[in-house]
Amino acid sequence: MKELDFDFIGQRIKEVRTDKHLTQEYLANKTGVNVSHISNIETNKVKVSLTLLVQICNALGVTVDYLLENEYHNPTSVIEKELLNMIKGMKKEKQETLLRIAKVL
């Protein structure tokens, strides 16, 4: 497995923070770390822990998957997997009926 791109993650944190006109001091206060630690995360001098990443996301009002968008590669969504599993258990005529319904939608 390839290592996470912490440089991208830090840049993304900084991008969101600055777009929302928030300071590193604000983010540090909201997450309980010092300003230099936030700076070091944004400049990839340290790797952000999972716990702190979640706290940063909560403080910035974004989801973890938003910050990690380039890191997570899933060919199918949970909904697609659930639909595929459901379809596999159906008889062929029901599959064909479902296909006709889906085409109408």
Summary of the structure (lengths in Angstrom):
residues: 105
radius of gyration: 20.7
end to end distance: 38.8
largest distance: 63.1
contacts: 238
relative contact order: 0.12
helix: 66%
strand: 0%
